[in-house]
Amino acid sequence: MTEATKAQVKAGDRFYSSWGYDQTNIDYLLVVKLSPTGKTAQCRMVGPIHLGAAGTCDITTPGCSHGDLFTMRIQGDRLRGSYPYCRGGTRLGSFYKTELGEAHYPTNPLFGH
């Protein structure tokens, strides 16, 4: 494992992905452990905590992890790969580091979901 990887991604880190067309969706994951080479991370999905509404957007932050472990590739300070999504399917995406309490703004369910 390189020193740069050790400093950028570690077990316990939370990441988010923002995606969508005509609406913004936010997915969160938690790094459970790193591979011995430091090239991949074992992760679990994380549910959002809804902090309230701000105008036309909900405000969310990462909550508790759930579900099965899955593997994501470490690419510098981001994670990339397929992750569990929507009733047994998967989705390809990139995830960026976030902290507990950091606000993210998905489209409010009243406006596009």
Buried (B, 14 or more C-beta within 10 A) or exposed (E): EEEEBEEBBEEEBBBBBBBEEEEBBBBBBBBBEBEEEBBBBBBBBBBBBEEEEEEEBBBBBBBEBEEEEBBBEBBEBBBBBEBBBEEEEEBEBBBEBBEEEEEBBBBBEEEBE
